[in-house]
Amino acid sequence: MSKYADYIEQIEIDSLWSGQKHILWNLDRRVNILSGVNGVGKSTILNKVVKGLISGGEFPSHMLKGVKLKVYPEDAKWIRYDIIRSFDRPLLNIESVEKLDLSLATELDWQLFQLQRKYLDYQVNIGNRIINTLQSGNPDAAEEAQRISEPKKKFQDMIDCLFTETGKKIIRTENEIRFSQIGETLMPYQLSSGEKQILVILLTVLVEDSCPYVLFMDEPEVSLHIDWQQQLIDLILELNPNIQIILTTHSPAMIMNGWTDKVAEVSDITVK
């Protein structure tokens, strides 16, 4: 049986650009924030790691040449991970989407469409676990069933709280994510870019079902209100305490809630 890593302990890149800049980044178990001016290599570092994991997380056989990861436990062969790039660009392959008869126009729309499918699977999985728990005869079965369902409720409460100023609320009787607003029903694709972005991030975290895994985010503050930027890391950790966050950012707001000591400048992790 394949063993999955709980988190990444260290990222090493022999040459970031054509033989220049050796990178050695020792990582925190929970939160890691990479900062630096434009063009210094923040996104390049993330991209080099993620490209090596693109085959589904098999490790280390698919890593790019010169890229090394140290993980925990050290004999792990796979890494669960997600990568979120928050730039809401127009879809390039719009013809394929049109065949699905959907109103998808941007990359965030497409991510939300895919996450809706994962959300349905997630609900089936936790539903089955709740049924099995309640049928087990365990005297604590009801309490355990409530624990299993808690992350979904927490996610819905978070989104309702974040969207409270516009009066949007998740319709909790629907299997897919839809919103009510002043008597109207809204699809996720009708949200603003910032609303789509926070929904994509938190829904991505939820459907991993509290498993240990790595969440890579490239400048997640794009389109987010400063209050949402400030809350983002805390919301992610509350939804899944087993996650490891590795992100790049330009925003001071991202570290305002006590994450200053988790920031590394690219110059700090560059070995001369």
C-alpha positions as CSV (number, residue, x, y, z in Angstrom):
1,M,0.0,0.0,0.0
2,S,1.3,3.4,-1.0
3,K,2.3,5.7,1.8
4,Y,1.4,9.4,1.6
5,A,3.5,12.2,3.1
6,D,1.9,14.3,5.8
7,Y,3.9,17.4,4.8
8,I,7.1,18.7,3.1
9,E,10.0,19.4,5.3
10,Q,12.4,20.9,2.8
11,I,12.5,22.2,-0.8
12,E,15.8,22.2,-2.6
13,I,16.4,23.5,-6.1
14,D,19.9,23.2,-7.5
15,S,19.5,26.1,-10.0
16,L,16.5,28.3,-10.2
17,W,17.4,29.8,-13.5
18,S,20.1,28.4,-15.8
19,G,22.7,27.5,-13.2
20,Q,21.9,30.5,-10.9
21,K,20.5,30.7,-7.4
22,H,20.5,27.5,-5.4
23,I,17.4,27.4,-3.2
24,L,17.2,25.7,0.2
25,W,13.9,26.2,2.0
26,N,13.2,24.5,5.4
27,L,9.4,24.4,5.8
28,D,7.1,24.8,8.8
29,R,4.6,22.0,9.3
30,R,1.6,24.3,8.9
31,V,2.2,27.7,7.3
32,N,4.9,28.9,4.9
33,I,4.8,32.3,3.1
34,L,7.3,33.2,0.4
35,S,7.7,36.9,-0.3
36,G,9.9,39.1,-2.5
37,V,9.8,41.7,-5.3
38,N,8.4,40.9,-8.7
39,G,10.6,38.7,-10.8
40,V,12.7,37.4,-8.0
41,G,11.4,33.8,-8.5
42,K,8.6,33.2,-6.0
43,S,6.2,31.7,-8.6
44,T,9.1,29.9,-10.3
45,I,9.9,28.0,-7.1
46,L,6.3,26.8,-6.7
47,N,6.0,25.9,-10.3
48,K,9.2,23.8,-10.3
49,V,7.9,21.8,-7.3
50,V,4.3,21.4,-8.7
51,K,5.5,20.4,-12.2
52,G,7.3,17.4,-10.6
53,L,4.1,16.4,-8.8
54,I,1.7,16.8,-11.7
55,S,1.4,13.0,-12.3
56,G,-0.9,12.7,-9.3
57,G,1.6,13.2,-6.5
58,E,3.9,10.3,-7.1
59,F,7.2,11.0,-5.4
60,P,10.1,11.4,-6.1
61,S,10.2,9.7,-9.5
62,H,8.6,12.5,-11.4
63,M,10.5,15.5,-9.9
64,L,12.2,17.8,-12.3
65,K,15.9,17.6,-12.5
66,G,17.6,19.6,-9.8
67,V,14.4,19.7,-7.6
68,K,14.5,17.7,-4.3
69,L,11.9,17.4,-1.6
70,K,12.4,16.1,1.9
71,V,9.1,14.8,3.3
72,Y,7.6,13.4,6.5
73,P,7.5,10.5,6.8
74,E,10.7,10.1,4.9
75,D,9.7,6.8,3.2
76,A,6.5,8.3,1.7
77,K,6.0,7.6,-2.0
78,W,3.1,10.0,-2.7
79,I,2.0,13.5,-1.8
80,R,-1.5,14.7,-1.7
81,Y,-1.6,18.3,-2.9
82,D,-3.6,21.1,-4.6
83,I,-2.4,24.1,-6.5
84,I,-4.5,27.3,-6.6
85,R,-3.6,30.1,-9.0
86,S,-6.1,32.9,-8.4
87,F,-5.8,34.9,-11.6
88,D,-9.3,35.0,-13.1
89,R,-8.4,34.8,-16.8
90,P,-10.8,34.0,-19.7
91,L,-11.0,30.3,-20.5
92,L,-8.8,29.4,-23.4
93,N,-10.7,26.3,-24.5
94,I,-14.1,27.9,-24.5
95,E,-15.4,25.5,-27.2
96,S,-15.1,22.4,-25.0
97,V,-17.0,24.2,-22.2
98,E,-19.8,25.4,-24.6
99,K,-20.4,21.7,-25.4
100,L,-21.4,21.2,-21.8
101,D,-24.1,23.9,-22.1
102,L,-22.7,25.8,-19.2
103,S,-22.2,29.5,-18.5
104,L,-18.5,29.2,-17.8
105,A,-16.4,32.1,-19.0
106,T,-13.2,32.2,-16.8
107,E,-10.7,29.9,-15.2
108,L,-12.3,30.3,-11.8
109,D,-15.6,29.2,-13.3
110,W,-14.0,26.1,-14.6
111,Q,-12.4,25.4,-11.2
112,L,-15.8,25.8,-9.5
113,F,-17.4,23.5,-12.0
114,Q,-14.8,20.8,-11.3
115,L,-15.1,21.4,-7.5
116,Q,-18.9,20.9,-7.7
117,R,-18.3,17.3,-8.8
118,K,-15.8,16.8,-6.0
119,Y,-18.3,18.3,-3.5
120,L,-20.9,15.8,-4.5
121,D,-18.4,12.9,-4.1
122,Y,-17.4,14.4,-0.7
123,Q,-21.0,14.5,0.5
124,V,-21.6,10.9,-0.6
125,N,-18.5,9.8,1.3
126,I,-19.4,11.5,4.5
127,G,-23.0,10.4,4.2
128,N,-21.9,6.8,4.0
129,R,-19.6,7.2,6.9
130,I,-22.4,8.7,9.0
131,I,-24.7,5.8,8.1
132,N,-22.1,3.2,9.0
133,T,-21.4,5.0,12.3
134,L,-25.0,5.2,13.3
135,Q,-25.5,1.5,12.4
136,S,-22.4,0.4,14.4
137,G,-24.2,0.2,17.7
138,N,-21.4,2.3,19.3
139,P,-22.9,4.2,22.3
140,D,-21.0,7.3,21.1
141,A,-22.3,6.9,17.5
142,A,-24.5,10.1,17.4
143,E,-21.6,12.2,18.7
144,E,-19.2,10.7,16.1
145,A,-21.7,11.2,13.3
146,Q,-21.9,14.9,14.3
147,R,-18.1,15.1,14.2
148,I,-18.1,13.7,10.7
149,S,-20.6,16.3,9.4
150,E,-19.0,19.2,11.2
151,P,-16.5,20.3,8.5
152,K,-19.3,20.7,5.9
153,K,-21.3,22.8,8.3
154,K,-18.3,24.9,9.2
155,F,-17.6,25.5,5.5
156,Q,-21.1,26.7,4.9
157,D,-21.1,28.9,8.0
158,M,-17.8,30.5,6.9
159,I,-19.1,31.3,3.4
160,D,-22.3,32.7,4.8
161,C,-20.3,34.9,7.2
162,L,-17.9,36.1,4.4
163,F,-20.8,36.9,2.1
164,T,-23.0,38.5,4.7
165,E,-22.7,42.1,3.5
166,T,-24.2,41.2,0.1
167,G,-26.9,39.0,1.7
168,K,-25.8,35.8,0.0
169,K,-26.3,32.5,1.7
170,I,-25.6,28.9,0.7
171,I,-28.8,27.0,0.1
172,R,-28.3,24.0,2.5
173,T,-31.0,21.8,1.0
174,E,-29.2,21.6,-2.4
175,N,-26.6,19.0,-3.2
176,E,-24.6,21.4,-5.4
177,I,-23.5,24.8,-4.2
178,R,-26.1,27.5,-4.9
179,F,-26.8,30.7,-3.2
180,S,-29.9,32.6,-2.2
181,Q,-30.0,36.4,-2.4
182,I,-33.1,38.5,-1.8
183,G,-35.3,35.7,-3.1
184,E,-33.2,34.8,-6.1
185,T,-31.1,31.7,-6.6
186,L,-27.5,32.2,-7.8
187,M,-25.0,29.8,-9.3
188,P,-21.4,30.1,-8.2
189,Y,-20.5,31.4,-11.7
190,Q,-22.6,34.5,-11.0
191,L,-20.5,35.6,-8.1
192,S,-17.8,38.4,-8.2
193,S,-14.2,37.4,-8.9
194,G,-13.3,37.8,-5.2
195,E,-16.3,35.7,-4.1
196,K,-15.4,33.0,-6.6
197,Q,-11.8,33.0,-5.4
198,I,-12.5,32.6,-1.7
199,L,-15.1,29.9,-2.6
200,V,-12.6,28.0,-4.7
201,I,-10.0,28.1,-2.0
202,L,-12.2,27.0,0.9
203,L,-14.1,24.4,-1.2
204,T,-10.7,22.9,-2.3
205,V,-9.7,22.6,1.3
206,L,-13.1,21.0,2.4
207,V,-13.3,18.3,-0.2
208,E,-9.9,16.9,0.9
209,D,-11.9,15.6,3.8
210,S,-9.4,16.6,6.6
211,C,-6.6,14.5,5.2
212,P,-3.0,15.6,5.6
213,Y,-2.0,17.3,2.4
214,V,-0.2,20.3,0.9
215,L,-1.9,23.4,-0.4
216,F,0.2,25.5,-2.8
217,M,-1.2,29.0,-3.5
218,D,0.3,31.6,-5.9
219,E,-0.7,35.1,-4.7
220,P,-4.1,34.1,-3.3
221,E,-4.7,37.7,-2.3
222,V,-5.6,38.7,-5.9
223,S,-9.2,40.0,-6.0
224,L,-9.7,39.4,-2.3
225,H,-10.8,42.3,0.0
226,I,-8.2,43.1,2.6
227,D,-10.4,41.7,5.4
228,W,-10.6,38.3,3.6
229,Q,-6.8,38.4,3.0
230,Q,-6.3,38.8,6.7
231,Q,-8.6,35.9,7.6
232,L,-7.6,33.5,4.8
233,I,-4.9,31.4,6.5
234,D,-6.9,31.1,9.7
235,L,-10.0,29.9,7.8
236,I,-8.0,27.3,5.9
237,L,-6.5,25.9,9.1
238,E,-9.8,25.9,10.9
239,L,-11.4,23.9,8.0
240,N,-8.5,21.4,7.9
241,P,-6.0,21.4,10.8
242,N,-3.9,18.7,9.0
243,I,-3.1,20.9,6.0
244,Q,0.3,22.4,5.1
245,I,0.1,25.8,3.4
246,I,2.8,27.0,1.0
247,L,2.0,30.3,-0.6
248,T,3.6,33.3,-2.4
249,T,2.3,36.8,-1.7
250,H,2.9,40.5,-2.0
251,S,0.2,41.4,0.5
252,P,1.1,42.5,4.1
253,A,-2.5,41.7,5.0
254,M,-1.9,38.0,4.5
255,I,0.4,37.9,7.5
256,M,-1.4,40.3,9.8
257,N,-3.0,37.6,12.0
258,G,0.2,36.5,13.6
259,W,2.0,34.9,10.7
260,T,5.0,37.2,10.4
261,D,7.4,34.6,11.6
262,K,6.3,32.2,8.8
263,V,7.5,34.6,6.1
264,A,10.7,33.8,4.1
265,E,12.1,36.2,1.5
266,V,13.6,34.5,-1.6
267,S,16.9,36.1,-0.6
268,D,16.7,34.3,2.8
269,I,16.5,30.8,1.1
270,T,19.0,31.5,-1.6
271,V,22.4,29.8,-1.0
272,K,25.2,31.7,-2.5
